[in-house]
Amino acid sequence: MAEAALYTTQLQAGLGLVNETKALLELWSPGMSASQLHQLALDSGRFPTVTARRLRNIIAECFAPRYLIANGTPAEHLKQVLGAVTGSDLAQLMLIFAGRANPILSDFIRDVYWARYAGGYAEISNEDARAFVERAIDDGKMAKRWSESTVRRVSAYLTGCCADYGLLERGSRSSRRILPLRISYPASAYLAYDLHFAGVGDNALLTHPDWQLFGLAREDVLEELKKLSLKGHLIIQVAGEVVRISWKQPSMEVLCDVLSQG
């Protein structure tokens, strides 16, 4: 198995960190390294209840792997739309990058959250998450076998992270109510264009695993793309199983500019 796909305990440095990420994005500027951001965040006084070490862990283990990859392109894009999209829409955009950085989270959402949702369950518990983690250990998805305490902690991190991103109810509890999640217009537009500019072909784009974070199968993605066409972002032609898309925005920066204007 490729090492990149292995599950890690990186979520323990911080879960969804939605508010912290917003504050860090406001402080960050293009070209700034993680260590420079850490110093600026310390000096800003915006994290009075966070120790210097904890703040360093948040930036190095969560913020940087999610948003400072590809020369900080995700951070640039999110910073561009920061003041214009709603909190829940921004959280959905953050979920895309958190899922990419943490395969254990994206697989948990695909395999457990959406399966439970489709099955009509009302709640997901830490025990459900624990069963998922233990299966993953048996399947060899970790570099080495995790201790009992690590399994317990990571199980709670998974449900806590889902709560941060609006999939489960918030609060400190061992079982959380499932909240229905519908992909928002900004997240749908961003993901479609992000995959397109990453070189994903029009037909492959409809079945890309990133859509499954939002519970979307091929036909659902097709419906989302049709909505985007109505907003003038693209032209979509469907002939049987073949889909052709004419993309209207010339770059991600232009798309983010459009999204920031509402």
Secondary structure, DSSP 8 states (H G I E B T S, - for coil): --GGGSB-SGGGG-S--HHHHHHHHHH--TT--HHHHHHHHHHHTS-TTS-HHHHHHIIIIIIHHHHSHHHHHHHHHHHHHTTTS-HHHHHHHHHHHHHHH-HHHHHHIIIIIHHHHHTT-SEEEHHHHHHHHHHHHHTT-BSS---HHHHHHHHHHHHHHHHHTTSB--SS-SEEEB------HHHHHHHHHHHHHTT--HHHHTT-GGGGGGT--HHHHHHHHHHHHHTTSEEEEEETTEEEEEE--SSHHHHHHHHHT-
